[in-house]
């Protein structure tokens, strides 16, 4: 029942740092090392953090001593003889034998009972550090309703007001605004992931002098650029662990994954309201029927890895098949709740969440949401009207099939044994088609002999309708495909639920997460402790599976959901500043970090929600702030007060991520091909595709201009990650990545120096310099320097560069420029 | 000075103290640069910079993990089952319903090769791995290892990372994270893949996942034209010469120093400068380490490498397997000598056809024969070589595979997957030689004692213990959980420890 899981309390387990030694005279059993293990072994299952039968628990001292619902004190210090607990666990009290005889927990040994006796007789010492605390489950910042706080006085932009207030508490203030060129380069890389051209730099610098709105104009221009969606989609694809292959064994390509990637880019460029963006990804097919985005968005559900062998070669009736499908749904649940709600839901797979108010039942209710689904290619049309027609025909086809099936089932029941006998004969004759056909005819007429005229007519009409639908479907152009979450209809081991009309698989609460230990069946729902909406979805029993996802989508995007709105504004903040207001952006739970600016976070969340969930508006709000525009220069005094700059007394210098660096190299070399969308470009040679594909990067030619597109369009392989991008810390497509690793290593230096991509683009860059700046070497050197770094070299630099270029040639000089810290970092 | 950039991943919040922060920021190669940033110019090998989980005296300093991809048959190599000989050809009866991966359980199938006793321990091993007979008194066998599924991908991940699904660091990554580097010119964790390509899951088996990326396994292909990716300029870039390279390093250094001088308080800038110096050192160190020709003739002969590469027949054959496997074993020894902590050697490519790994559904003799002969020759040479150098004492060797194979046929000459029981063995590095811990039942179908089996967590816990690490303390917080190699399980197998 929905409420049951709420009845338990939550404890925060205190991690022990020291052991209490109790070596005073006679050996008094130590609570931590001797007594508590006994409770853990025999009692805590039913009287512990997860469950408190009779309201009693043996992990919280006060309750352990005082008792639960019963009017007695189970433990009487210094008096084990009269302590009821001893009577129960020793088996002396046959009626109240503990653990109960039928329970899975073993009875206590004599030695264990003796230990408990000795402990009680010595006074039942229970150190505070080993005492679990009962905490109100919702007493945690991220679970409280979001309210819009009052903006502090000072600062035009509310962001600056909140930030300055916190800084002032430490006697700090914002750093001065960065200079024009720094701002320009910062904005370009941040918003579109590409460097400004030297002309754009010059222009901005000049206009900033005369026009107070020049900065805002640049922001607007960049946010309106299609390059913006290409830049920011990458963050989203990190979160949802998007890839173009399945991963696991064999790691087959997913040729139809990319429409989802393009959908994300388009959604961002169109500034799709966030709620709709979320809804399309969970249930676009039902909430926005017949739209292209409503289908392509469902690529979200299928974005993560998929165990091909576990599905295609092992049926659901086997244990291994059940495990594979359980893990598959686990990934879907983790993706949905982790991405949208920054909650570590998967911790509740084997037991109730140890730290957050998520019951194991909640977790399986979420699995039930996805219970009908598999990862599969979905047919659709990009044209909405064609799509409407297609979906309508599909609907009619299903209806007709169902109606026919109902009639046939009735007739089969009437025919009884004769039908079964004929069917067996047909199976037996499966190798001789002519005979099979004959028998099938015989079975058909036999069935019809049980039908009266009206049934016969109805059956004929339905068959005609079926033919009509088929003809109509054939008239449509070939549909597009997107790899997405959907009802799969297949053969063999990977049958899916299609043959069942997409009926969801029953989902059981699995003891310890084991598919071999199913408990009660559960129904679709979400986190029941949150009170803004019912934690169990009320759906009619016959509801289509898609209603389950629609219910989840509504739950996630409910305006009172305390997690969703905080989660997204925090993520956006993190990408702009390098750290979220909550630094653990995938974990808003008790194991995560506290917000550094809780009020600002809430203010942003509500403001974002109230203004249509516009991400572009949020970006603008952030980058227009003085906080964002600060210089990134150091300040010894501030460093002393706030070493890691959590209060934002300066902007953080950023090291370009793999994609930004890759794209910047192409942009500077002049080779960048800005073609948008479509199947991913491949910088590997595919070998052995028939069985287990090998993705051979080393065999590809880095001079192939087809691979000179933006990295968002790269074909992403899971088992053999692209070595160059991996050296630059690109996201692992098998993990949901909320924040990139940032490493500096010799291997990275070697990749930037020697990888085929880099050495090829150095040549391209040199060719461009000659093309654009003429035959004079100093002009080429100057021009190349400006292209790469956005400024002219100083005279000392100029001399050094020219000397080098004369001796080693322009390609070598261009290679040096690509490897400079000034190129790789953005102030 | 602190690394104060929030773009830098490690989160000080979850670090318990400065020492742990250093480790969370990454021991190992990248960690050196970081150690420099933190004003701790200490090498990881020095005392005082130990990971907080290093609470025991370390018996082993280094690890070699041998991974047989495709599932090597315990009953044809290590786990002698006379009853299979006695009942060979009789219909199999497991006494309970069995769910096999490819169904079709044929008659009992005796071991393809004879078994003979070796050494003082008298351990029975198969003729196909006979060279290891000379080593059995240094080896400890665990015959009751059980897996969780019979699916290659999940089974491989479980043995390689301790989890059934991708996204968790490999064993070597954890060792690298815990122990750091002994040599800043070489990676801490090296992977020597099968020369034909990766097994199930590819890099996911040795990826650092949520640990800092310098703990990822670095792939090396000994004997190939480009043994280390990007170590030297790409073959197309003829314009890069030793002279241009030296001048480029100098120019970059000058410009980078000037750039950093105006940007105080960002140690990453200095780290990057240093990373180029280290890269240049690595360019010298790696080829030297991989120069197998520098080995004397008797060593090459020990490994069966005296003849060098040949043109091999198209069919899988023992000579070719020996060459490639031994080459990796010898390279591993040279790498370990130079301070690499953890080397993972793979035998077997993916599960494709013709079979090029241990997944012998069709014919054990055809695939296991050459693979096992090659593996045994190289491994025996490695053990003996380490021993004669006194390195076996503190080098732990672990042999594993994703699961075992069934004691019955599948109808033909092959065997189906057996995740219910299989064999691991360990050697050197504090391991008690000549012992067998844990038996399988008389068919080799399940553990003899079904209430007590060995799990991968136990193997990993034991490995970490020998490295001086308490496996429950070696953690990294990721998405709200303090992750461990051993998840929430693992018991050190004391009977294995000398």
Contacts between the chains, C-beta under 8 A, distances in Angstrom:
chain1	res1	chain2	res2	distance
A	247	B	166	5.8
A	247	B	201	7.2
A	247	B	204	7.0
A	248	B	153	3.7
A	248	B	154	7.7
A	248	B	166	6.9
A	248	B	200	7.0
A	248	B	201	5.9
A	249	B	151	7.3
A	249	B	152	4.7
A	249	B	153	3.6
A	249	B	156	7.6
A	249	B	200	4.0
A	249	B	201	6.6
A	249	B	350	7.5
A	249	B	351	6.7
A	250	B	200	7.8
A	250	B	350	6.8
A	250	B	351	7.3
A	251	B	201	7.7
A	251	B	202	6.5
A	305	B	165	7.7
A	305	B	166	5.7
A	307	B	151	6.8
A	307	B	153	5.7
A	307	B	154	6.9
A	309	B	151	5.5
A	309	B	152	6.4
A	309	B	153	6.1
A	310	B	149	7.7
A	310	B	151	4.9
A	310	B	153	7.1
A	310	B	154	6.8
A	313	B	101	7.6
A	314	B	101	7.0
A	314	B	151	6.7
A	318	B	99	5.3
A	319	B	99	5.9
A	319	B	149	7.7
A	320	B	99	7.2
A	320	B	101	7.1
A	320	B	149	4.6
A	320	B	150	5.5
A	320	B	151	5.5
A	323	B	148	7.5
A	323	B	149	5.4
A	323	B	151	7.9
A	323	B	154	7.5
A	323	B	164	7.7
A	324	B	149	7.7
A	324	B	151	6.6
A	324	B	154	7.6
A	327	B	154	7.8
A	327	B	164	6.8
A	327	B	165	5.6
A	330	B	165	8.0
A	331	B	165	7.6
A	338	B	479	7.2
A	344	B	479	5.1
A	344	B	480	3.7
A	344	B	481	6.8
A	347	B	480	6.4
A	347	B	481	6.2
A	355	B	480	7.1
A	356	B	480	7.8
A	577	B	6	7.1
A	578	B	5	6.8
A	578	B	6	4.2
A	578	B	7	4.1
A	579	B	6	3.3
A	579	B	7	7.8
A	583	B	6	7.4
A	583	B	11	5.6
A	583	B	13	6.4
A	584	B	11	7.2
A	584	B	479	8.0
A	584	B	480	7.4
A	586	B	479	5.3
A	586	B	480	7.9
A	587	B	479	5.5
A	587	B	480	4.1
A	589	B	480	5.3
A	591	B	477	7.0
A	591	B	480	4.0
A	591	B	481	6.9
A	591	B	482	8.0
A	592	B	480	5.9
A	593	B	11	7.1
A	593	B	13	5.2
A	632	B	263	7.9
A	633	B	263	7.0
A	633	B	265	8.0
A	634	B	263	7.1
A	634	B	264	4.6
A	634	B	265	2.8
A	634	B	266	7.0
A	635	B	265	7.6
A	636	B	265	7.5
A	639	B	4	6.9
A	639	B	265	5.9
A	643	B	2	5.2
A	643	B	4	5.3
A	644	B	2	7.2
A	644	B	4	4.9
A	644	B	6	6.6
A	644	B	12	6.4
A	645	B	4	5.9
A	645	B	6	6.6
A	646	B	6	7.7
A	652	B	5	5.9
A	652	B	6	5.6
A	652	B	7	6.1
A	653	B	5	6.7
A	653	B	7	7.8
A	653	B	263	7.2
A	653	B	266	5.6
A	653	B	268	7.9
A	654	B	7	5.4
A	655	B	5	7.9
A	655	B	7	6.0
A	655	B	268	6.5
A	688	B	350	7.7
A	688	B	352	6.0
A	691	B	350	7.1
A	691	B	351	7.5
A	691	B	352	3.8
A	691	B	353	6.4
A	692	B	349	7.9
A	692	B	350	3.4
A	692	B	351	6.3
A	692	B	352	4.8
A	694	B	197	5.0
A	694	B	198	7.9
A	694	B	350	7.9
A	698	B	226	6.7
A	698	B	229	7.4
A	702	B	234	6.8
A	702	B	236	6.8
A	703	B	236	6.9
A	718	B	166	7.2
A	718	B	202	7.7
A	718	B	204	7.2
A	719	B	198	6.5
A	719	B	201	5.7
A	719	B	202	3.0
A	719	B	203	6.3
A	719	B	204	6.2
A	720	B	198	6.6
A	720	B	202	4.8
A	720	B	203	6.1
A	721	B	203	5.8
A	721	B	207	7.8
A	723	B	229	5.1
A	723	B	230	7.4
A	724	B	230	7.6
A	726	B	213	7.8
A	727	B	230	7.4
A	729	B	213	5.8
A	732	B	167	7.2
A	732	B	207	6.4
A	732	B	209	6.5
A	734	B	166	3.8
A	734	B	167	5.0
A	734	B	204	5.9
A	734	B	207	7.9
A	735	B	166	7.6
A	735	B	167	4.2
A	735	B	209	6.1
A	735	B	210	6.9
A	736	B	479	7.7
A	739	B	9	6.3
A	740	B	9	7.0
A	741	B	9	4.7
A	741	B	208	7.9
A	741	B	212	6.0
A	741	B	213	5.1
A	742	B	5	7.7
A	742	B	7	5.2
A	742	B	8	5.1
A	742	B	9	5.3
A	743	B	9	8.0
A	743	B	26	7.2
A	743	B	30	5.2
A	743	B	212	6.0
A	743	B	213	4.6
A	743	B	214	5.8
A	744	B	30	6.2
A	744	B	33	5.9
A	744	B	268	6.1
A	744	B	271	4.5
A	744	B	272	5.3
A	744	B	275	5.3
A	745	B	29	5.7
A	745	B	30	4.4
A	745	B	33	7.5
A	745	B	213	7.4
A	745	B	214	5.2
A	745	B	275	5.9
A	746	B	29	6.4
A	746	B	275	5.3
A	746	B	276	7.8
A	746	B	278	4.1
A	746	B	279	4.0
A	746	B	281	7.8
A	746	B	282	5.1
A	747	B	29	7.6
A	747	B	187	7.4
A	747	B	214	7.7
A	747	B	218	6.8
A	747	B	230	7.7
A	747	B	279	7.8
A	748	B	275	6.6
A	749	B	272	7.5
A	749	B	275	4.5
A	749	B	276	4.8
A	749	B	278	7.5
A	749	B	279	4.1
A	750	B	230	4.6
A	750	B	231	6.1
A	750	B	279	4.9
A	750	B	282	7.1
A	750	B	283	7.6
A	751	B	229	7.6
A	751	B	230	4.8
A	753	B	230	7.4
A	753	B	233	7.4
A	753	B	276	7.9
A	753	B	279	7.1
A	754	B	230	4.4
A	754	B	231	7.2
A	754	B	232	6.1
A	754	B	233	4.8
A	754	B	234	5.8
A	754	B	237	7.7
A	754	B	240	8.0
A	755	B	229	8.0
A	755	B	230	5.0
A	755	B	234	6.4
A	756	B	234	4.0
A	756	B	235	8.0
A	756	B	236	6.3
A	756	B	237	7.9
A	758	B	234	7.9
A	759	B	233	6.1
A	759	B	234	4.8
A	759	B	236	6.6
A	759	B	237	3.6
A	759	B	240	6.8
A	760	B	234	7.5
A	760	B	236	6.6
A	760	B	237	7.7
A	762	B	237	7.7
A	763	B	237	7.7
A	763	B	239	7.3
A	797	B	255	7.0
A	797	B	258	7.9
A	800	B	251	6.3
A	800	B	254	6.7
A	800	B	255	7.6
A	801	B	251	7.6
A	804	B	247	6.0
A	804	B	248	7.6
A	804	B	251	5.1
A	807	B	247	6.5
A	808	B	243	7.6
A	808	B	244	4.3
A	808	B	247	5.6
A	808	B	248	7.0
A	809	B	239	6.0
A	809	B	244	7.6
A	811	B	237	7.9
A	811	B	239	4.7
A	812	B	239	6.2
A	812	B	240	6.7
A	812	B	244	4.8
A	812	B	247	7.7
A	812	B	248	6.0
A	815	B	240	7.4
A	815	B	248	6.7
A	816	B	248	5.2
A	816	B	251	5.5
A	816	B	252	5.6
A	816	B	255	7.7
A	819	B	248	7.9
A	819	B	252	5.7
A	819	B	276	7.7
A	820	B	252	6.4
A	820	B	255	5.7
A	820	B	256	6.3
A	820	B	259	7.1
A	821	B	256	4.8
A	821	B	259	5.1
A	821	B	260	6.8
A	821	B	269	5.3
A	821	B	272	5.5
A	821	B	273	7.4
A	822	B	255	7.4
A	822	B	256	7.9
A	822	B	259	5.0
A	824	B	272	7.3
A	825	B	268	7.6
A	825	B	269	7.0
A	827	B	263	7.4
